[in-house]
Every structure is written in C-alpha cells, then in structure tokens.
Amino acid sequence: MHFGIISPPVPGHIHPFGALGRELIARGHRVTLFHMPDVEQRARREGLEFVSIGASDHPAGTLPGVLSQLTRLNGLAALRFTIDAYRKTTEMFSRDAPQAMRAAGVEFLLVDQTELEGSSIAARLGLRFVTICAAMALDREASIPPPFTDWPYSDTLFARARNRLGYAISDRMLRGIPAVINRFRKQWALRPIASPRETFSALAEISQQPPAFDYPRRELPKPFHYVGPLRRPPLAPIPFPWEKLDGRPLIYASLGTLQNAREATFRSFAEACIGIDAQLVLTHGGGLTDQEAAALPGNPVVVPYAPQLELLERAGLTLTHAGLNTVLDSLSCGVPMVTVPITYEQPAIAGRVAWCGAGRVVPFAKLKADRLRYELGEVLSNPSYRAAAARVRESIQQAGGVRRAADLIESFLP
C-alpha cells in the first residue's frame, strides 16, 4: 500500500509521522510526505519519500522565515500568527495535493488532526484515511477546556459554560480555515463542513496520548484510540559528550524546536539550577549562537541537539516548555517535570502534567530564576512526582505505541 501523509511542516508533527512511516515501511509499504520544498530534508531524514507541492506560494526559504518570526511571539499573538500560516498551507494543500497524490499513486491517507483539509482531499480522491493526533487530541467535550487555554479541568456548570465560550472564541479565530476548505469543497461538489469534528476519520483517530495523560473523557468516538507516543529508533545516532556527565542527578532542559531561540529563557533555566545538587544538560536545537550557549551561567552541558530518550533514561527531572513530544518522552522514562508553557496547546499540556501529578507548572509570564529554583527543588525532593510519572509510564507501555498504530491502520487495508 502507498500511504500519503498530510502534516504540519514542523518537527514536532513530522517526527511522530516519521516513526509511524518507518514502521509501515518495515512492513512492506510505501510512505510519502507531501509538502512545501523546505520540508524535504526533514522528510528524508525521517526515512520517508517526499513530493514537493506549493512552490508557487511557498518557495524554498519560506518556512525558515515563518519560524523565525514565530520565535519572537508569545501567547495569543503566536496563536494568531500560526492560524494565519495554517490558512495559507490549507490553501496550498487543497490546491496542489490532490493532483500530486493522484500522480504519485497514493492509495491511503494519514492525516494530522490539525490539518482540517485532509478529509476533503481524501473525499476528492476517493481514498480512505485515518486521523493521527500528533499533537494533543482535539475532540471536544463540555468538561474539557479548549486546548489553547490553561484552564483546569472541572465538570461544574461554570466550567462547562466557560469552555463553551472558549470553543466559540476558538471557532471565530479559526473561521478562515473552514472558509478555504469549503471553497474547494464547493468546486469538488462536496457538501460544506460545519465543524472540525466532521474532518476526523470515521475509521480511526490514533492519539499519541496514553489514557493516563488526559482529563476524564466520556464522549470519545468509538474509532478513537490512545496508543501512546509514536516512536522508533532514529535512522542516525545523535552524538553527545557523555564524558561530561559527572554522576550527579541529571536535569534535562529543552524548549523543543519552535521556541528554542529564547536566550533569556535558557538563561533563567541555567540560573535556576545554580546551587541545586544536579547537573543541567540543556539542548537548544540550534536556537542559540555558540557565544550565547557558552555564556549561560553555572556550568551546564549545552548542546544544539541531544539523544533525548537516552538522556531522559538517566534524568531525575525534565525542564520543558511542555511540548507534547518532550513531555511524552519524559513520561515514557518515568521522569517528572517542571513545565514553563509558552504558547499553543502548551498550557493545556502543562495542565495535564499537573493533573496527573507528574510535575509542577511555572507560567511563562512569571518565570524568574528564584521561582523556578523553588519548583525544581519541590519536584526533586518529593517522591510523589516520580511515582506519578511512573504510573503514566505504565499506561504508555500498555498503550501499544507505533506498532499498535500500524496494526490499526493495516486492519483497514484490503
């Protein structure tokens, strides 16, 4: 079977798709990612085939410029900027992907849940598809807060009313994306979509979350499956100066791949770890210059990239912006966290870390080295946080991961 992937162009989504793609390739299938030219190198590094689309309005060099602007934004400003970028890629996919996929002989689609146009492209081509929740699952329930908020879970009447208002605001902010989709659906003689729910697969929704890392759910559709993190060993090992580790408890710090140019935030991380009997390993994903990295206070081990899972297996704590992949990798290793959410769904992910008892949250607007040092000490000294992380690790181990995801997908093949 030849699978086509529709995904956002960022590593946090492409990485789990790469793991799933390699699992399917190992089972004898073909897997191709379709996207703008800037995504080709990352797709190839993940072991996927690649077909370029969108060069007319997303020529080479577009994505780095967008991501550079994004690193300077926080909160709602970053969210609005991202929504506008999504609207443009929705136009690109809807215009170019059907013809490219037909020419490539794609037979089945794997669609990221955030790419609402994917179901329409599948309908246009007469293909089946499954929804992949590479980010936090977006299925709505009255008691589940919208994913861009830091609102705590509650099933009270007030919380339900608050959530309903939040979803209405979200729909208003996102309205340009369904408008693009419905314009193409009209051209394709398809009825318009009225809600995001209509864009999710009726065959399967496959979520990277394990059951223990979500708020209480009562209304998930029957095709929804918690499978846990989508991971396979990387194609090439990532070098790391292991000789620099001195045997002290390890604090692993990362801001992922989109927020990693925040020198002031990394500086706060490094300052907070001074005086703590632990060794800080900080990875900045290329977001800092060599001079900025060398100037961080204390004596942290600072690297552009790191073998994350290997380090987390040795770590006592993770210090993170609450990106889903880093959080799930930490929980996979039973490592508790202190989270500093910055934007997107990060506040909601951080809320789930606190909800399950696996860590504490420092709001980005209140980030100070002294406050962060206190929270780090609380998590390191209280064994309840590690015990909670271990409980989620058990849930991840039972969920099945990338093999179960591939089994589910293959169950729908002829």
C-alpha positions, 0 to 999 in steps of 0.5 A: 500500500502507498500511504500519503501523509498530510502534516504540519511542516514542523518537527514536532508533527513530522517526527511522530509521522516519521516513526509511524512511516518507518514502521509501515515501511518495515512492513512492506509499504510505501510512505510519502510526505507531501509538502512545501520544498523546505520540508524535504530534508526533514522528510528524508531524514525521517526515512520517508519519500517526499513530493514537493507541492506549493512552490508557487506560494511557498518557495524554498526559504519560506518556512525558515522565515515563518519560524523565525518570526514565530520565535519572537511571539508569545501567547495569543499573538503566536496563536494568531500568527500560526492560524494565519500560516495554517490558512495559507498551507490549507490553501496550498494543500487543497490546491496542489495535493490532490493532483500530486497524490493522484500522480504519485499513486497514493492509495491511503491517507494519514492525516494530522488532526490539525490539518482540517483539509485532509478529509476533503482531499481524501473525499476528492480522491476517493481514498480512505484515511485515518486521523493521527493526533500528533499533537494533543487530541482535539475532540471536544467535550463540555468538561474539557477546556479548549486546548489553547487555554490553561484552564483546569479541568472541572465538570461544574456548570461554570466550567462547562459554560466557560469552555463553551465560550472558549470553543466559540472564541476558538471557532471565530479565530479559526473561521478562515480555515473552514472558509478555504476548505469549503471553497474547494469543497464547493468546486469538488461538489462536496457538501460544506463542513460545519465543524472540525469534528466532521474532518476526523476519520470515521475509521480511526483517530490514533492519539499519541496520548496514553489514557493516563495523560488526559482529563476524564473523557466520556464522549470519545468516538468509538474509532478513537484510540490512545496508543501512546507516543509514536516512536522508533529508533532514529535512522542516525545516532545523535552524538553527545559528550557523555564524558561530561556527565559527572554522576550527579542527578541529571536535569534535562532542559529543552524548549523543543524546536519552535521556541528554542531561540529564547536566550533569556529563557535558557538563561533563567533555566541555567540560573535556576539550577545554580546551587541545586545538587544536579547537573543541567544538560540543556539542548537548544536545537540550534536556537542559540549562537555558540557565544550565547550557549557558552555564556549561560551561567553555572556550568551546564552541558549545552548542546544544539541537539541531544539523544533525548530518550537516552538522556531522559533514561538517566534524568531525575527531572525534565525542564520543558516548555511542555511540548507534547513530544518532550513531555511524552518522552519524559513520561515514557522514562518515568521522569517528572517535570517542571513545565514553563508553557509558552504558547499553543496547546502548551498550557493545556499540556502543562495542565495535564502534567499537573493533573496527573501529578507528574510535575509542577507548572511555572507560567511563562509570564512569571518565570524568574530564576528564584521561582523556578529554583523553588519548583525544581527543588519541590519536584526533586525532593518529593517522591510523589512526582516520580511515582506519578510519572511512573504510573503514566509510564505504565499506561504508555507501555500498555498503550501499544505505541507505533506498532499498535498504530500500524496494526490499526491502520493495516486492519483497514487495508484490503 
